[in-house]
Amino acid sequence: MTELLIGCGSRHVKDVWIGGKKEWSDLRTLDINPHHHPDVVHDLHDIPLPFGDDSFDEIHADEVLEHVGRQGDYKFFFAQFADFWRILKPGGHVCGSCPPASSPWAWGDPSHTRVITRETLTFLNQAEYTKQVGVTALSDFRYIYKADFQLIFEQLTENRFFFALQAIKPSRISL
C-alpha cells in the first residue's frame, strides 16, 4: 500500500481511511515548504506532479485543496484531478477534507481560493455526465476531462467536509 500525503505541512495524520486502515503503510509526503521536511518539495499548482503513472494506492489531501486553484478555474480543477487519477493505481483513492461552504473558514482564511463541495465532486464522475447532460443543468466538461472518479464516502460536519473518491480505470467516459 503506497500513500501520498499532499500539502502535508508538519501534520501526518490520516483523517479519512478506507477499509479501516487508519495507519500509514508506505507514506510519501509532498509540500511546498521545505521547512516541513517533506519527501518531495513541490508546488501543487505545477502540474503534472513529479510521480509516475499508477504510483499510489491512496492520495490524501487534508485541508489543502481549498488553497490551490481559483473558484471558477475549471481548467485547473480538472487538470489537477486528472493528474491525481494518473498517479493513482486502478481502484486507488483520493481522500480529503476541506471546509464546507457554510463554514466561516471557507472564505475567512485569506489563503483559501476555492470551495469544494459534494456537488463539485459530481463533475469528476463520468457516469454522471451520461446520466445528467441534457437533462439537468450539469455542464459538460468531457471535452477536457477524461479521468473518472466515484464518490465512495462523504461526511459533513460543521467545520469540515470529508470525502473519498475511487479512481475508475479505465474511465467510463462516453460522448
C-alpha positions as semicolon CSV with decimal commas, in nm:
position;residue;x (nm);y (nm);z (nm)
1;M;0,000;0,000;0,000
2;T;0,163;0,324;-0,114
3;E;0,022;0,653;0,006
4;L;0,091;1,016;-0,083
5;L;0,011;1,296;0,160
6;I;-0,001;1,627;-0,029
7;G;0,024;1,965;0,140
8;C;0,128;1,774;0,449
9;G;0,282;2,058;0,647
10;S;0,404;1,920;0,976
11;R;0,086;1,712;1,033
12;H;0,093;1,349;0,922
13;V;-0,245;1,226;1,044
14;K;-0,479;1,016;0,830
15;D;-0,819;1,190;0,857
16;V;-1,004;0,966;0,611
17;W;-0,928;0,598;0,574
18;I;-1,057;0,318;0,356
19;G;-1,134;-0,028;0,489
20;G;-1,049;0,057;0,850
21;K;-0,680;0,114;0,769
22;K;-0,603;0,409;0,999
23;E;-0,222;0,384;0,989
24;W;0,016;0,470;0,706
25;S;0,190;0,184;0,523
26;D;0,439;0,330;0,278
27;L;0,393;0,707;0,309
28;R;0,545;0,972;0,082
29;T;0,491;1,338;0,170
30;L;0,474;1,644;-0,054
31;D;0,468;2,010;0,047
32;I;0,573;2,345;-0,098
33;N;0,750;2,440;0,225
34;P;1,091;2,273;0,268
35;H;1,089;2,361;0,642
36;H;0,828;2,087;0,692
37;H;1,082;1,831;0,562
38;P;0,856;1,660;0,308
39;D;0,993;1,379;0,092
40;V;0,918;1,596;-0,212
41;V;0,915;1,976;-0,224
42;H;0,667;2,075;-0,494
43;D;0,407;2,343;-0,565
44;L;0,065;2,185;-0,621
45;H;-0,003;2,450;-0,885
46;D;0,267;2,287;-1,101
47;I;0,103;2,003;-1,292
48;P;0,198;1,728;-1,350
49;L;0,306;1,613;-1,008
50;P;0,654;1,455;-1,010
51;F;0,538;1,094;-0,991
52;G;0,489;0,820;-1,248
53;D;0,160;0,680;-1,368
54;D;-0,013;0,433;-1,132
55;S;0,226;0,509;-0,842
56;F;-0,008;0,527;-0,543
57;D;-0,291;0,337;-0,381
58;E;-0,406;0,649;-0,195
59;I;-0,361;1,024;-0,214
60;H;-0,451;1,222;0,097
61;A;-0,528;1,593;0,079
62;D;-0,644;1,725;0,414
63;E;-0,719;2,096;0,436
64;V;-0,512;2,171;0,125
65;L;-0,729;2,166;-0,190
66;E;-0,902;2,492;-0,093
67;H;-0,559;2,661;-0,115
68;V;-0,483;2,572;-0,480
69;G;-0,661;2,681;-0,794
70;R;-0,924;2,952;-0,804
71;Q;-1,301;2,937;-0,778
72;G;-1,424;2,915;-1,136
73;D;-1,089;2,799;-1,281
74;Y;-1,236;2,481;-1,419
75;K;-0,933;2,408;-1,637
76;F;-0,702;2,385;-1,336
77;F;-0,963;2,192;-1,134
78;F;-0,995;1,922;-1,400
79;A;-0,621;1,916;-1,472
80;Q;-0,547;1,867;-1,102
81;F;-0,789;1,579;-1,056
82;A;-0,687;1,423;-1,389
83;D;-0,330;1,424;-1,260
84;F;-0,438;1,263;-0,932
85;W;-0,615;0,998;-1,142
86;R;-0,297;0,949;-1,350
87;I;-0,076;0,876;-1,047
88;L;-0,333;0,653;-0,874
89;K;-0,337;0,282;-0,934
90;P;-0,666;0,144;-1,072
91;G;-0,916;0,146;-0,787
92;G;-0,698;0,385;-0,585
93;H;-0,843;0,659;-0,368
94;V;-0,824;1,033;-0,319
95;C;-0,915;1,103;0,042
96;G;-0,955;1,458;0,159
97;S;-1,112;1,720;0,375
98;C;-1,181;2,089;0,338
99;P;-1,404;2,349;0,499
100;P;-1,767;2,322;0,388
101;A;-1,917;2,619;0,203
102;S;-2,124;2,704;0,513
103;S;-1,818;2,728;0,739
104;P;-1,679;3,072;0,825
105;W;-1,337;2,920;0,746
106;A;-1,428;2,854;0,381
107;W;-1,362;3,215;0,285
108;G;-1,242;3,353;0,620
109;D;-0,887;3,223;0,568
110;P;-0,718;3,470;0,330
111;S;-0,526;3,185;0,166
112;H;-0,841;2,993;0,063
113;T;-0,907;3,037;-0,308
114;R;-1,189;2,791;-0,374
115;V;-1,458;2,583;-0,210
116;I;-1,506;2,213;-0,283
117;T;-1,847;2,063;-0,217
118;R;-2,018;1,733;-0,283
119;E;-2,166;1,892;-0,595
120;T;-1,818;1,990;-0,715
121;L;-1,712;1,626;-0,694
122;T;-2,007;1,525;-0,916
123;F;-1,814;1,672;-1,211
124;L;-1,537;1,414;-1,160
125;N;-1,771;1,119;-1,225
126;Q;-1,809;1,025;-1,593
127;A;-2,128;0,827;-1,524
128;E;-2,293;1,148;-1,401
129;Y;-2,232;1,316;-1,736
130;T;-2,400;1,028;-1,914
131;K;-2,695;1,046;-1,675
132;Q;-2,734;1,425;-1,644
133;V;-2,612;1,610;-1,955
134;G;-2,914;1,741;-2,142
135;V;-3,144;1,651;-1,852
136;T;-3,018;1,873;-1,569
137;A;-2,810;2,191;-1,554
138;L;-2,484;1,988;-1,526
139;S;-2,226;2,149;-1,755
140;D;-2,047;1,905;-1,988
141;F;-1,670;1,908;-1,936
142;R;-1,595;1,578;-2,111
143;Y;-1,418;1,770;-2,386
144;I;-1,134;1,850;-2,142
145;Y;-1,179;1,593;-1,864
146;K;-1,126;1,223;-1,939
147;A;-1,046;1,086;-1,590
148;D;-1,314;0,923;-1,377
149;F;-1,383;0,906;-1,003
150;Q;-1,664;0,760;-0,797
151;L;-1,753;0,927;-0,467
152;I;-1,747;0,642;-0,213
153;F;-1,752;0,832;0,115
154;E;-1,867;1,172;0,237
155;Q;-1,923;1,323;0,577
156;L;-2,022;1,680;0,651
157;T;-1,961;1,833;0,992
158;E;-1,994;2,194;1,099
159;N;-1,634;2,277;1,010
160;R;-1,518;2,002;0,773
161;F;-1,627;1,819;0,461
162;F;-1,460;1,475;0,439
163;F;-1,464;1,270;0,119
164;A;-1,312;0,971;-0,057
165;L;-1,309;0,922;-0,432
166;Q;-1,220;0,597;-0,607
167;A;-1,029;0,608;-0,936
168;I;-1,223;0,423;-1,205
169;K;-0,974;0,289;-1,458
170;P;-1,036;0,267;-1,743
171;S;-1,258;0,573;-1,749
172;R;-1,629;0,529;-1,821
173;I;-1,628;0,836;-2,047
174;S;-1,883;0,831;-2,327
175;L;-1,978;1,107;-2,567
